[in-house]
Amino acid sequence: MRVVWYTIRNFEDMCATTPIELAKRLVERGYELTIVNSDKPENHENEVWSHGSVWEKRYNPGFRARKIALNMKKRILNRVDEADVYLVDWAILPHIAKVLKDTGAQVILIDRSPPAYSGLFGRLQWFAWKKAWRLLLKEKILSGCVVSDAHKKFVERKIGIPPEKISVLNAGVDTKMFFREDKSGSDSLKFVYHGQLDKNRGVLALPIFIQNLINNSVKAELTLIGRGNVSTQLKEMSE
């Protein structure tokens, strides 16, 4: 079965571990997978999936999803990415839903994370997120996928989607790569956060949590991997 995944995520990003693992599992199950995103073509040369690039040198702030979606729309109209099933990120789906419907293929919404930003940009994101899920409510697409049971209940409550229309594809990575046979040496508890360093995700609480452990005579260390709107603040807290 041919599957095309239209995603706004960059697979070269350190925080893209989950979609990369999902893509690998799809290929392992025998699907013929093509990833279409804004990565440069050479970044996918040695991967187990095919890749279609909508890369451009720059995107205007706030219009990245729309510009990427317009480039994807051109590929669909030119029949570059013919498939049996299309997986589409929620940020992309509202812009290309109509042309995808005209292909006659099934469309599945991929929601790996609801909007995380606040302010005007956040409100625009929430509008697009709701619009994408309402396409499922109107039966314009086949189904939707979320990352957890809690995420599923959130969508059901916010949009009114029937539970049988939503599948859970758990977030996470292959933890075997982090397994250590030798646990001797440091007796300090080591915590690692790998993801977006955004205020709305509550990451500012992590250094406070570590400091509370230290204040109670518990040796602890914290490593943060990623970037976001509180990166500078977190760096200052570590100094």
Biotite code that builds the C-alpha atoms (Angstrom):
import biotite.structure as struc

atoms = struc.array([
    struc.Atom([0.000, 0.000, 0.000], chain_id="A", res_id=1, res_name="MET", atom_name="CA", element="C"),
    struc.Atom([1.312, 3.449, -0.934], chain_id="A", res_id=2, res_name="ARG", atom_name="CA", element="C"),
    struc.Atom([1.298, 5.967, 1.910], chain_id="A", res_id=3, res_name="VAL", atom_name="CA", element="C"),
    struc.Atom([2.272, 9.630, 1.640], chain_id="A", res_id=4, res_name="VAL", atom_name="CA", element="C"),
    struc.Atom([2.786, 11.673, 4.805], chain_id="A", res_id=5, res_name="TRP", atom_name="CA", element="C"),
    struc.Atom([2.492, 15.440, 4.406], chain_id="A", res_id=6, res_name="TYR", atom_name="CA", element="C"),
    struc.Atom([4.133, 16.869, 7.509], chain_id="A", res_id=7, res_name="THR", atom_name="CA", element="C"),
    struc.Atom([5.224, 20.265, 8.729], chain_id="A", res_id=8, res_name="ILE", atom_name="CA", element="C"),
    struc.Atom([7.893, 18.661, 10.894], chain_id="A", res_id=9, res_name="ARG", atom_name="CA", element="C"),
    struc.Atom([11.554, 18.734, 9.952], chain_id="A", res_id=10, res_name="ASN", atom_name="CA", element="C"),
    struc.Atom([13.051, 15.285, 10.449], chain_id="A", res_id=11, res_name="PHE", atom_name="CA", element="C"),
    struc.Atom([16.498, 16.833, 10.922], chain_id="A", res_id=12, res_name="GLU", atom_name="CA", element="C"),
    struc.Atom([15.224, 18.527, 14.094], chain_id="A", res_id=13, res_name="ASP", atom_name="CA", element="C"),
    struc.Atom([16.414, 17.012, 17.384], chain_id="A", res_id=14, res_name="MET", atom_name="CA", element="C"),
    struc.Atom([12.786, 16.907, 18.562], chain_id="A", res_id=15, res_name="CYS", atom_name="CA", element="C"),
    struc.Atom([11.596, 14.780, 15.614], chain_id="A", res_id=16, res_name="ALA", atom_name="CA", element="C"),
    struc.Atom([12.463, 11.414, 17.177], chain_id="A", res_id=17, res_name="THR", atom_name="CA", element="C"),
    struc.Atom([8.838, 10.319, 17.495], chain_id="A", res_id=18, res_name="THR", atom_name="CA", element="C"),
    struc.Atom([7.781, 10.888, 13.840], chain_id="A", res_id=19, res_name="PRO", atom_name="CA", element="C"),
    struc.Atom([11.016, 9.279, 12.672], chain_id="A", res_id=20, res_name="ILE", atom_name="CA", element="C"),
    struc.Atom([10.279, 6.146, 14.713], chain_id="A", res_id=21, res_name="GLU", atom_name="CA", element="C"),
    struc.Atom([6.680, 6.123, 13.443], chain_id="A", res_id=22, res_name="LEU", atom_name="CA", element="C"),
    struc.Atom([7.922, 6.320, 9.844], chain_id="A", res_id=23, res_name="ALA", atom_name="CA", element="C"),
    struc.Atom([10.312, 3.412, 10.431], chain_id="A", res_id=24, res_name="LYS", atom_name="CA", element="C"),
    struc.Atom([7.542, 1.263, 11.919], chain_id="A", res_id=25, res_name="ARG", atom_name="CA", element="C"),
    struc.Atom([5.286, 1.938, 8.907], chain_id="A", res_id=26, res_name="LEU", atom_name="CA", element="C"),
    struc.Atom([8.016, 0.771, 6.527], chain_id="A", res_id=27, res_name="VAL", atom_name="CA", element="C"),
    struc.Atom([8.686, -2.302, 8.684], chain_id="A", res_id=28, res_name="GLU", atom_name="CA", element="C"),
    struc.Atom([5.006, -3.239, 8.351], chain_id="A", res_id=29, res_name="ARG", atom_name="CA", element="C"),
    struc.Atom([5.331, -3.264, 4.577], chain_id="A", res_id=30, res_name="GLY", atom_name="CA", element="C"),
    struc.Atom([3.942, 0.142, 3.635], chain_id="A", res_id=31, res_name="TYR", atom_name="CA", element="C"),
    struc.Atom([5.532, 2.018, 0.736], chain_id="A", res_id=32, res_name="GLU", atom_name="CA", element="C"),
    struc.Atom([6.096, 5.329, 2.507], chain_id="A", res_id=33, res_name="LEU", atom_name="CA", element="C"),
    struc.Atom([6.935, 8.769, 1.144], chain_id="A", res_id=34, res_name="THR", atom_name="CA", element="C"),
    struc.Atom([7.617, 11.678, 3.496], chain_id="A", res_id=35, res_name="ILE", atom_name="CA", element="C"),
    struc.Atom([6.907, 15.132, 2.055], chain_id="A", res_id=36, res_name="VAL", atom_name="CA", element="C"),
    struc.Atom([8.183, 18.080, 4.096], chain_id="A", res_id=37, res_name="ASN", atom_name="CA", element="C"),
    struc.Atom([10.489, 21.106, 3.961], chain_id="A", res_id=38, res_name="SER", atom_name="CA", element="C"),
    struc.Atom([13.730, 19.207, 4.634], chain_id="A", res_id=39, res_name="ASP", atom_name="CA", element="C"),
    struc.Atom([16.443, 19.412, 2.021], chain_id="A", res_id=40, res_name="LYS", atom_name="CA", element="C"),
    struc.Atom([16.471, 16.285, -0.206], chain_id="A", res_id=41, res_name="PRO", atom_name="CA", element="C"),
    struc.Atom([19.960, 15.220, 0.894], chain_id="A", res_id=42, res_name="GLU", atom_name="CA", element="C"),
    struc.Atom([18.790, 14.882, 4.512], chain_id="A", res_id=43, res_name="ASN", atom_name="CA", element="C"),
    struc.Atom([16.752, 11.780, 3.598], chain_id="A", res_id=44, res_name="HIS", atom_name="CA", element="C"),
    struc.Atom([19.168, 10.074, 1.196], chain_id="A", res_id=45, res_name="GLU", atom_name="CA", element="C"),
    struc.Atom([19.935, 7.101, 3.469], chain_id="A", res_id=46, res_name="ASN", atom_name="CA", element="C"),
    struc.Atom([16.473, 6.577, 4.981], chain_id="A", res_id=47, res_name="GLU", atom_name="CA", element="C"),
    struc.Atom([14.170, 3.590, 4.475], chain_id="A", res_id=48, res_name="VAL", atom_name="CA", element="C"),
    struc.Atom([11.406, 5.791, 3.060], chain_id="A", res_id=49, res_name="TRP", atom_name="CA", element="C"),
    struc.Atom([11.182, 7.933, -0.070], chain_id="A", res_id=50, res_name="SER", atom_name="CA", element="C"),
    struc.Atom([11.227, 11.706, 0.279], chain_id="A", res_id=51, res_name="HIS", atom_name="CA", element="C"),
    struc.Atom([9.629, 14.643, -1.469], chain_id="A", res_id=52, res_name="GLY", atom_name="CA", element="C"),
    struc.Atom([10.978, 18.099, -0.670], chain_id="A", res_id=53, res_name="SER", atom_name="CA", element="C"),
    struc.Atom([9.063, 21.378, -0.587], chain_id="A", res_id=54, res_name="VAL", atom_name="CA", element="C"),
    struc.Atom([12.148, 23.136, 0.749], chain_id="A", res_id=55, res_name="TRP", atom_name="CA", element="C"),
    struc.Atom([12.603, 26.862, 0.236], chain_id="A", res_id=56, res_name="GLU", atom_name="CA", element="C"),
    struc.Atom([15.403, 29.112, 1.398], chain_id="A", res_id=57, res_name="LYS", atom_name="CA", element="C"),
    struc.Atom([13.170, 31.067, 3.750], chain_id="A", res_id=58, res_name="ARG", atom_name="CA", element="C"),
    struc.Atom([9.605, 31.266, 4.984], chain_id="A", res_id=59, res_name="TYR", atom_name="CA", element="C"),
    struc.Atom([7.922, 34.406, 6.276], chain_id="A", res_id=60, res_name="ASN", atom_name="CA", element="C"),
    struc.Atom([7.318, 34.140, 10.046], chain_id="A", res_id=61, res_name="PRO", atom_name="CA", element="C"),
    struc.Atom([3.757, 33.042, 10.796], chain_id="A", res_id=62, res_name="GLY", atom_name="CA", element="C"),
    struc.Atom([3.120, 31.811, 7.245], chain_id="A", res_id=63, res_name="PHE", atom_name="CA", element="C"),
    struc.Atom([5.353, 28.736, 7.168], chain_id="A", res_id=64, res_name="ARG", atom_name="CA", element="C"),
    struc.Atom([2.542, 26.152, 7.330], chain_id="A", res_id=65, res_name="ALA", atom_name="CA", element="C"),
    struc.Atom([0.537, 27.933, 4.643], chain_id="A", res_id=66, res_name="ARG", atom_name="CA", element="C"),
    struc.Atom([3.519, 28.240, 2.282], chain_id="A", res_id=67, res_name="LYS", atom_name="CA", element="C"),
    struc.Atom([4.520, 24.597, 2.774], chain_id="A", res_id=68, res_name="ILE", atom_name="CA", element="C"),
    struc.Atom([0.907, 23.534, 2.203], chain_id="A", res_id=69, res_name="ALA", atom_name="CA", element="C"),
    struc.Atom([0.679, 25.529, -1.037], chain_id="A", res_id=70, res_name="LEU", atom_name="CA", element="C"),
    struc.Atom([3.801, 23.789, -2.328], chain_id="A", res_id=71, res_name="ASN", atom_name="CA", element="C"),
    struc.Atom([2.308, 20.431, -1.348], chain_id="A", res_id=72, res_name="MET", atom_name="CA", element="C"),
    struc.Atom([-0.914, 21.364, -3.129], chain_id="A", res_id=73, res_name="LYS", atom_name="CA", element="C"),
    struc.Atom([1.046, 21.876, -6.351], chain_id="A", res_id=74, res_name="LYS", atom_name="CA", element="C"),
    struc.Atom([2.516, 18.388, -5.991], chain_id="A", res_id=75, res_name="ARG", atom_name="CA", element="C"),
    struc.Atom([-0.963, 16.897, -5.542], chain_id="A", res_id=76, res_name="ILE", atom_name="CA", element="C"),
    struc.Atom([-2.409, 18.743, -8.547], chain_id="A", res_id=77, res_name="LEU", atom_name="CA", element="C"),
    struc.Atom([0.557, 17.596, -10.644], chain_id="A", res_id=78, res_name="ASN", atom_name="CA", element="C"),
    struc.Atom([-0.020, 14.007, -9.424], chain_id="A", res_id=79, res_name="ARG", atom_name="CA", element="C"),
    struc.Atom([3.517, 13.772, -8.042], chain_id="A", res_id=80, res_name="VAL", atom_name="CA", element="C"),
    struc.Atom([2.490, 12.010, -4.829], chain_id="A", res_id=81, res_name="ASP", atom_name="CA", element="C"),
    struc.Atom([-0.140, 9.461, -5.837], chain_id="A", res_id=82, res_name="GLU", atom_name="CA", element="C"),
    struc.Atom([-1.086, 7.203, -2.929], chain_id="A", res_id=83, res_name="ALA", atom_name="CA", element="C"),
    struc.Atom([-3.746, 4.951, -1.441], chain_id="A", res_id=84, res_name="ASP", atom_name="CA", element="C"),
    struc.Atom([-3.646, 6.765, 1.904], chain_id="A", res_id=85, res_name="VAL", atom_name="CA", element="C"),
    struc.Atom([-2.504, 10.260, 2.828], chain_id="A", res_id=86, res_name="TYR", atom_name="CA", element="C"),
    struc.Atom([-1.348, 11.084, 6.361], chain_id="A", res_id=87, res_name="LEU", atom_name="CA", element="C"),
    struc.Atom([-1.569, 14.835, 6.932], chain_id="A", res_id=88, res_name="VAL", atom_name="CA", element="C"),
    struc.Atom([-0.492, 16.978, 9.893], chain_id="A", res_id=89, res_name="ASP", atom_name="CA", element="C"),
    struc.Atom([-3.273, 19.151, 11.299], chain_id="A", res_id=90, res_name="TRP", atom_name="CA", element="C"),
    struc.Atom([-1.410, 22.382, 10.431], chain_id="A", res_id=91, res_name="ALA", atom_name="CA", element="C"),
    struc.Atom([-1.334, 21.354, 6.764], chain_id="A", res_id=92, res_name="ILE", atom_name="CA", element="C"),
    struc.Atom([-4.713, 19.657, 6.317], chain_id="A", res_id=93, res_name="LEU", atom_name="CA", element="C"),
    struc.Atom([-7.067, 22.693, 6.088], chain_id="A", res_id=94, res_name="PRO", atom_name="CA", element="C"),
    struc.Atom([-5.057, 24.025, 3.128], chain_id="A", res_id=95, res_name="HIS", atom_name="CA", element="C"),
    struc.Atom([-5.056, 20.828, 1.037], chain_id="A", res_id=96, res_name="ILE", atom_name="CA", element="C"),
    struc.Atom([-8.154, 18.882, 2.154], chain_id="A", res_id=97, res_name="ALA", atom_name="CA", element="C"),
    struc.Atom([-10.191, 19.735, -0.953], chain_id="A", res_id=98, res_name="LYS", atom_name="CA", element="C"),
    struc.Atom([-7.560, 18.669, -3.499], chain_id="A", res_id=99, res_name="VAL", atom_name="CA", element="C"),
    struc.Atom([-6.871, 15.496, -1.515], chain_id="A", res_id=100, res_name="LEU", atom_name="CA", element="C"),
    struc.Atom([-10.569, 14.606, -1.580], chain_id="A", res_id=101, res_name="LYS", atom_name="CA", element="C"),
    struc.Atom([-10.523, 14.916, -5.370], chain_id="A", res_id=102, res_name="ASP", atom_name="CA", element="C"),
    struc.Atom([-7.842, 12.187, -5.542], chain_id="A", res_id=103, res_name="THR", atom_name="CA", element="C"),
    struc.Atom([-10.299, 9.621, -4.171], chain_id="A", res_id=104, res_name="GLY", atom_name="CA", element="C"),
    struc.Atom([-7.723, 8.350, -1.654], chain_id="A", res_id=105, res_name="ALA", atom_name="CA", element="C"),
    struc.Atom([-8.292, 8.017, 2.090], chain_id="A", res_id=106, res_name="GLN", atom_name="CA", element="C"),
    struc.Atom([-7.035, 10.847, 4.318], chain_id="A", res_id=107, res_name="VAL", atom_name="CA", element="C"),
    struc.Atom([-5.973, 10.457, 7.955], chain_id="A", res_id=108, res_name="ILE", atom_name="CA", element="C"),
    struc.Atom([-5.298, 13.450, 10.190], chain_id="A", res_id=109, res_name="LEU", atom_name="CA", element="C"),
    struc.Atom([-2.070, 13.286, 12.219], chain_id="A", res_id=110, res_name="ILE", atom_name="CA", element="C"),
    struc.Atom([-2.068, 15.258, 15.480], chain_id="A", res_id=111, res_name="ASP", atom_name="CA", element="C"),
    struc.Atom([1.261, 14.741, 17.260], chain_id="A", res_id=112, res_name="ARG", atom_name="CA", element="C"),
    struc.Atom([0.711, 17.816, 19.427], chain_id="A", res_id=113, res_name="SER", atom_name="CA", element="C"),
    struc.Atom([-2.021, 20.454, 19.775], chain_id="A", res_id=114, res_name="PRO", atom_name="CA", element="C"),
    struc.Atom([-0.913, 24.113, 19.537], chain_id="A", res_id=115, res_name="PRO", atom_name="CA", element="C"),
    struc.Atom([1.587, 25.043, 22.240], chain_id="A", res_id=116, res_name="ALA", atom_name="CA", element="C"),
    struc.Atom([1.948, 28.788, 21.695], chain_id="A", res_id=117, res_name="TYR", atom_name="CA", element="C"),
    struc.Atom([0.069, 31.683, 23.291], chain_id="A", res_id=118, res_name="SER", atom_name="CA", element="C"),
    struc.Atom([-0.856, 35.142, 22.001], chain_id="A", res_id=119, res_name="GLY", atom_name="CA", element="C"),
    struc.Atom([-2.047, 35.940, 18.467], chain_id="A", res_id=120, res_name="LEU", atom_name="CA", element="C"),
    struc.Atom([0.035, 33.190, 16.872], chain_id="A", res_id=121, res_name="PHE", atom_name="CA", element="C"),
    struc.Atom([-1.424, 30.683, 19.310], chain_id="A", res_id=122, res_name="GLY", atom_name="CA", element="C"),
    struc.Atom([-4.997, 31.753, 18.525], chain_id="A", res_id=123, res_name="ARG", atom_name="CA", element="C"),
    struc.Atom([-4.338, 31.339, 14.798], chain_id="A", res_id=124, res_name="LEU", atom_name="CA", element="C"),
    struc.Atom([-2.939, 27.874, 15.450], chain_id="A", res_id=125, res_name="GLN", atom_name="CA", element="C"),
    struc.Atom([-5.973, 26.859, 17.516], chain_id="A", res_id=126, res_name="TRP", atom_name="CA", element="C"),
    struc.Atom([-8.245, 28.023, 14.694], chain_id="A", res_id=127, res_name="PHE", atom_name="CA", element="C"),
    struc.Atom([-6.371, 25.811, 12.208], chain_id="A", res_id=128, res_name="ALA", atom_name="CA", element="C"),
    struc.Atom([-6.327, 22.883, 14.665], chain_id="A", res_id=129, res_name="TRP", atom_name="CA", element="C"),
    struc.Atom([-10.094, 23.017, 15.188], chain_id="A", res_id=130, res_name="LYS", atom_name="CA", element="C"),
    struc.Atom([-10.706, 23.420, 11.456], chain_id="A", res_id=131, res_name="LYS", atom_name="CA", element="C"),
    struc.Atom([-8.642, 20.299, 10.738], chain_id="A", res_id=132, res_name="ALA", atom_name="CA", element="C"),
    struc.Atom([-10.505, 18.154, 13.272], chain_id="A", res_id=133, res_name="TRP", atom_name="CA", element="C"),
    struc.Atom([-13.899, 19.442, 12.113], chain_id="A", res_id=134, res_name="ARG", atom_name="CA", element="C"),
    struc.Atom([-13.149, 17.959, 8.699], chain_id="A", res_id=135, res_name="LEU", atom_name="CA", element="C"),
    struc.Atom([-13.404, 14.589, 10.439], chain_id="A", res_id=136, res_name="LEU", atom_name="CA", element="C"),
    struc.Atom([-16.594, 15.647, 12.189], chain_id="A", res_id=137, res_name="LEU", atom_name="CA", element="C"),
    struc.Atom([-18.033, 16.484, 8.744], chain_id="A", res_id=138, res_name="LYS", atom_name="CA", element="C"),
    struc.Atom([-16.793, 13.110, 7.417], chain_id="A", res_id=139, res_name="GLU", atom_name="CA", element="C"),
    struc.Atom([-14.509, 14.784, 4.878], chain_id="A", res_id=140, res_name="LYS", atom_name="CA", element="C"),
    struc.Atom([-11.632, 12.521, 5.985], chain_id="A", res_id=141, res_name="ILE", atom_name="CA", element="C"),
    struc.Atom([-11.392, 8.934, 7.242], chain_id="A", res_id=142, res_name="LEU", atom_name="CA", element="C"),
    struc.Atom([-10.020, 9.266, 10.782], chain_id="A", res_id=143, res_name="SER", atom_name="CA", element="C"),
    struc.Atom([-7.548, 11.006, 13.071], chain_id="A", res_id=144, res_name="GLY", atom_name="CA", element="C"),
    struc.Atom([-4.547, 9.943, 15.155], chain_id="A", res_id=145, res_name="CYS", atom_name="CA", element="C"),
    struc.Atom([-3.382, 11.311, 18.511], chain_id="A", res_id=146, res_name="VAL", atom_name="CA", element="C"),
    struc.Atom([-0.508, 10.461, 20.866], chain_id="A", res_id=147, res_name="VAL", atom_name="CA", element="C"),
    struc.Atom([-2.275, 9.307, 24.042], chain_id="A", res_id=148, res_name="SER", atom_name="CA", element="C"),
    struc.Atom([-5.611, 8.441, 25.632], chain_id="A", res_id=149, res_name="ASP", atom_name="CA", element="C"),
    struc.Atom([-5.595, 11.825, 27.389], chain_id="A", res_id=150, res_name="ALA", atom_name="CA", element="C"),
    struc.Atom([-5.017, 13.534, 24.035], chain_id="A", res_id=151, res_name="HIS", atom_name="CA", element="C"),
    struc.Atom([-7.903, 11.537, 22.560], chain_id="A", res_id=152, res_name="LYS", atom_name="CA", element="C"),
    struc.Atom([-10.284, 12.594, 25.342], chain_id="A", res_id=153, res_name="LYS", atom_name="CA", element="C"),
    struc.Atom([-9.182, 16.204, 24.865], chain_id="A", res_id=154, res_name="PHE", atom_name="CA", element="C"),
    struc.Atom([-10.127, 16.099, 21.160], chain_id="A", res_id=155, res_name="VAL", atom_name="CA", element="C"),
    struc.Atom([-13.435, 14.361, 21.931], chain_id="A", res_id=156, res_name="GLU", atom_name="CA", element="C"),
    struc.Atom([-14.296, 17.065, 24.465], chain_id="A", res_id=157, res_name="ARG", atom_name="CA", element="C"),
    struc.Atom([-13.144, 20.041, 22.371], chain_id="A", res_id=158, res_name="LYS", atom_name="CA", element="C"),
    struc.Atom([-14.575, 19.026, 18.984], chain_id="A", res_id=159, res_name="ILE", atom_name="CA", element="C"),
    struc.Atom([-17.125, 16.307, 19.737], chain_id="A", res_id=160, res_name="GLY", atom_name="CA", element="C"),
    struc.Atom([-15.427, 13.633, 17.636], chain_id="A", res_id=161, res_name="ILE", atom_name="CA", element="C"),
    struc.Atom([-16.828, 10.089, 18.162], chain_id="A", res_id=162, res_name="PRO", atom_name="CA", element="C"),
    struc.Atom([-14.146, 8.006, 19.959], chain_id="A", res_id=163, res_name="PRO", atom_name="CA", element="C"),
    struc.Atom([-14.187, 5.289, 17.299], chain_id="A", res_id=164, res_name="GLU", atom_name="CA", element="C"),
    struc.Atom([-12.948, 7.860, 14.757], chain_id="A", res_id=165, res_name="LYS", atom_name="CA", element="C"),
    struc.Atom([-9.727, 8.521, 16.704], chain_id="A", res_id=166, res_name="ILE", atom_name="CA", element="C"),
    struc.Atom([-6.767, 6.154, 17.028], chain_id="A", res_id=167, res_name="SER", atom_name="CA", element="C"),
    struc.Atom([-3.904, 6.427, 19.503], chain_id="A", res_id=168, res_name="VAL", atom_name="CA", element="C"),
    struc.Atom([-0.350, 6.273, 18.112], chain_id="A", res_id=169, res_name="LEU", atom_name="CA", element="C"),
    struc.Atom([1.701, 6.668, 21.264], chain_id="A", res_id=170, res_name="ASN", atom_name="CA", element="C"),
    struc.Atom([4.438, 9.250, 21.382], chain_id="A", res_id=171, res_name="ALA", atom_name="CA", element="C"),
    struc.Atom([7.873, 8.033, 22.325], chain_id="A", res_id=172, res_name="GLY", atom_name="CA", element="C"),
    struc.Atom([11.160, 6.657, 21.101], chain_id="A", res_id=173, res_name="VAL", atom_name="CA", element="C"),
    struc.Atom([13.003, 3.367, 21.039], chain_id="A", res_id=174, res_name="ASP", atom_name="CA", element="C"),
    struc.Atom([14.231, 3.386, 24.651], chain_id="A", res_id=175, res_name="THR", atom_name="CA", element="C"),
    struc.Atom([16.666, 0.512, 24.031], chain_id="A", res_id=176, res_name="LYS", atom_name="CA", element="C"),
    struc.Atom([19.152, 3.050, 22.681], chain_id="A", res_id=177, res_name="MET", atom_name="CA", element="C"),
    struc.Atom([19.349, 4.604, 26.163], chain_id="A", res_id=178, res_name="PHE", atom_name="CA", element="C"),
    struc.Atom([19.851, 1.341, 28.086], chain_id="A", res_id=179, res_name="PHE", atom_name="CA", element="C"),
    struc.Atom([22.954, 1.230, 30.254], chain_id="A", res_id=180, res_name="ARG", atom_name="CA", element="C"),
    struc.Atom([24.255, -2.074, 31.514], chain_id="A", res_id=181, res_name="GLU", atom_name="CA", element="C"),
    struc.Atom([26.841, -0.400, 33.720], chain_id="A", res_id=182, res_name="ASP", atom_name="CA", element="C"),
    struc.Atom([25.019, 1.643, 36.350], chain_id="A", res_id=183, res_name="LYS", atom_name="CA", element="C"),
    struc.Atom([28.052, 2.065, 38.591], chain_id="A", res_id=184, res_name="SER", atom_name="CA", element="C"),
    struc.Atom([29.690, 5.399, 39.161], chain_id="A", res_id=185, res_name="GLY", atom_name="CA", element="C"),
    struc.Atom([27.574, 8.466, 39.851], chain_id="A", res_id=186, res_name="SER", atom_name="CA", element="C"),
    struc.Atom([24.883, 8.160, 42.504], chain_id="A", res_id=187, res_name="ASP", atom_name="CA", element="C"),
    struc.Atom([23.153, 11.260, 41.160], chain_id="A", res_id=188, res_name="SER", atom_name="CA", element="C"),
    struc.Atom([19.673, 11.050, 39.643], chain_id="A", res_id=189, res_name="LEU", atom_name="CA", element="C"),
    struc.Atom([19.930, 12.149, 36.017], chain_id="A", res_id=190, res_name="LYS", atom_name="CA", element="C"),
    struc.Atom([16.905, 13.608, 34.243], chain_id="A", res_id=191, res_name="PHE", atom_name="CA", element="C"),
    struc.Atom([16.800, 14.325, 30.504], chain_id="A", res_id=192, res_name="VAL", atom_name="CA", element="C"),
    struc.Atom([14.087, 16.320, 28.702], chain_id="A", res_id=193, res_name="TYR", atom_name="CA", element="C"),
    struc.Atom([14.089, 16.091, 24.894], chain_id="A", res_id=194, res_name="HIS", atom_name="CA", element="C"),
    struc.Atom([11.536, 18.307, 23.158], chain_id="A", res_id=195, res_name="GLY", atom_name="CA", element="C"),
    struc.Atom([10.323, 21.843, 22.589], chain_id="A", res_id=196, res_name="GLN", atom_name="CA", element="C"),
    struc.Atom([11.439, 24.318, 25.256], chain_id="A", res_id=197, res_name="LEU", atom_name="CA", element="C"),
    struc.Atom([8.199, 26.310, 25.283], chain_id="A", res_id=198, res_name="ASP", atom_name="CA", element="C"),
    struc.Atom([6.532, 28.077, 28.191], chain_id="A", res_id=199, res_name="LYS", atom_name="CA", element="C"),
    struc.Atom([3.155, 26.435, 27.601], chain_id="A", res_id=200, res_name="ASN", atom_name="CA", element="C"),
    struc.Atom([4.713, 22.977, 27.987], chain_id="A", res_id=201, res_name="ARG", atom_name="CA", element="C"),
    struc.Atom([5.654, 23.737, 31.582], chain_id="A", res_id=202, res_name="GLY", atom_name="CA", element="C"),
    struc.Atom([9.389, 23.160, 31.131], chain_id="A", res_id=203, res_name="VAL", atom_name="CA", element="C"),
    struc.Atom([10.251, 26.063, 33.441], chain_id="A", res_id=204, res_name="LEU", atom_name="CA", element="C"),
    struc.Atom([9.079, 23.854, 36.311], chain_id="A", res_id=205, res_name="ALA", atom_name="CA", element="C"),
    struc.Atom([11.833, 21.304, 35.628], chain_id="A", res_id=206, res_name="LEU", atom_name="CA", element="C"),
    struc.Atom([14.768, 23.322, 37.073], chain_id="A", res_id=207, res_name="PRO", atom_name="CA", element="C"),
    struc.Atom([12.619, 24.153, 40.105], chain_id="A", res_id=208, res_name="ILE", atom_name="CA", element="C"),
    struc.Atom([11.869, 20.459, 40.588], chain_id="A", res_id=209, res_name="PHE", atom_name="CA", element="C"),
    struc.Atom([15.584, 19.611, 40.428], chain_id="A", res_id=210, res_name="ILE", atom_name="CA", element="C"),
    struc.Atom([16.437, 22.390, 42.876], chain_id="A", res_id=211, res_name="GLN", atom_name="CA", element="C"),
    struc.Atom([13.823, 21.079, 45.324], chain_id="A", res_id=212, res_name="ASN", atom_name="CA", element="C"),
    struc.Atom([15.463, 17.647, 45.173], chain_id="A", res_id=213, res_name="LEU", atom_name="CA", element="C"),
    struc.Atom([18.874, 19.174, 45.850], chain_id="A", res_id=214, res_name="ILE", atom_name="CA", element="C"),
    struc.Atom([17.462, 21.221, 48.743], chain_id="A", res_id=215, res_name="ASN", atom_name="CA", element="C"),
    struc.Atom([16.264, 17.939, 50.252], chain_id="A", res_id=216, res_name="ASN", atom_name="CA", element="C"),
    struc.Atom([19.726, 16.353, 49.992], chain_id="A", res_id=217, res_name="SER", atom_name="CA", element="C"),
    struc.Atom([18.966, 14.372, 46.831], chain_id="A", res_id=218, res_name="VAL", atom_name="CA", element="C"),
    struc.Atom([21.708, 14.521, 44.215], chain_id="A", res_id=219, res_name="LYS", atom_name="CA", element="C"),
    struc.Atom([20.125, 15.334, 40.860], chain_id="A", res_id=220, res_name="ALA", atom_name="CA", element="C"),
    struc.Atom([21.124, 16.590, 37.423], chain_id="A", res_id=221, res_name="GLU", atom_name="CA", element="C"),
    struc.Atom([18.993, 17.914, 34.563], chain_id="A", res_id=222, res_name="LEU", atom_name="CA", element="C"),
    struc.Atom([19.789, 17.987, 30.850], chain_id="A", res_id=223, res_name="THR", atom_name="CA", element="C"),
    struc.Atom([17.471, 19.838, 28.462], chain_id="A", res_id=224, res_name="LEU", atom_name="CA", element="C"),
    struc.Atom([17.658, 19.130, 24.724], chain_id="A", res_id=225, res_name="ILE", atom_name="CA", element="C"),
    struc.Atom([15.722, 21.313, 22.299], chain_id="A", res_id=226, res_name="GLY", atom_name="CA", element="C"),
    struc.Atom([14.827, 24.925, 21.650], chain_id="A", res_id=227, res_name="ARG", atom_name="CA", element="C"),
    struc.Atom([11.845, 27.200, 22.142], chain_id="A", res_id=228, res_name="GLY", atom_name="CA", element="C"),
    struc.Atom([10.614, 30.494, 23.544], chain_id="A", res_id=229, res_name="ASN", atom_name="CA", element="C"),
    struc.Atom([12.131, 29.936, 27.013], chain_id="A", res_id=230, res_name="VAL", atom_name="CA", element="C"),
    struc.Atom([15.555, 28.674, 25.891], chain_id="A", res_id=231, res_name="SER", atom_name="CA", element="C"),
    struc.Atom([17.294, 31.871, 27.033], chain_id="A", res_id=232, res_name="THR", atom_name="CA", element="C"),
    struc.Atom([15.460, 31.899, 30.359], chain_id="A", res_id=233, res_name="GLN", atom_name="CA", element="C"),
    struc.Atom([16.393, 28.274, 31.036], chain_id="A", res_id=234, res_name="LEU", atom_name="CA", element="C"),
    struc.Atom([20.021, 28.997, 30.194], chain_id="A", res_id=235, res_name="LYS", atom_name="CA", element="C"),
    struc.Atom([20.031, 31.879, 32.681], chain_id="A", res_id=236, res_name="GLU", atom_name="CA", element="C"),
    struc.Atom([18.490, 29.641, 35.359], chain_id="A", res_id=237, res_name="MET", atom_name="CA", element="C"),
    struc.Atom([21.303, 27.121, 34.874], chain_id="A", res_id=238, res_name="SER", atom_name="CA", element="C"),
    struc.Atom([24.047, 29.676, 35.486], chain_id="A", res_id=239, res_name="GLU", atom_name="CA", element="C"),
])
